[in-house]
Amino acid sequence: MSPRQVVEAWVAAFNRSDAAALGAMYLDDAINHQVANEPVIGKPAIQAMFEREFGAAEMVCIPENLFEDGGWAILEWRDPKGLRGCGFFQVMGGKIAFQRGYWDRLSFLKLHGLDQS
């Protein structure tokens, strides 16, 4: 799968809140670094992160733009509550090797009524 196709499948799994399907999309030693948080390293830890996050808040990813350049896909997104962000996905052999996401953590917490400490 191309990087664009991988991210399209990632969005579909994310919108189903399917942590197992998301985890399967990463290489064993992948890194997911949402810049508002510490990097998460390794497929099991990334899957566990998604499980925790889906348990804490209802999240939806609405793609606005999806670009592909070589082994990278770049996703601009929004959610129904008005949060916006951007994700960079490095794909190797049809799996995500590295992901970096940019979004406003404080806005996310406020929009979902979560603890802001």
Secondary structure as UniProt FT lines:
FT   HELIX           3..15
FT   TURN            16..17
FT   HELIX           19..24
FT   STRAND          26..34
FT   TURN            35..36
FT   STRAND          40..41
FT   HELIX           43..56
FT   STRAND          62..69
FT   TURN            70..71
FT   STRAND          72..78
FT   TURN            80..81
FT   STRAND          84..92
FT   TURN            93..94
FT   STRAND          95..103
FT   HELIX           105..111
FT   TURN            112..113
//
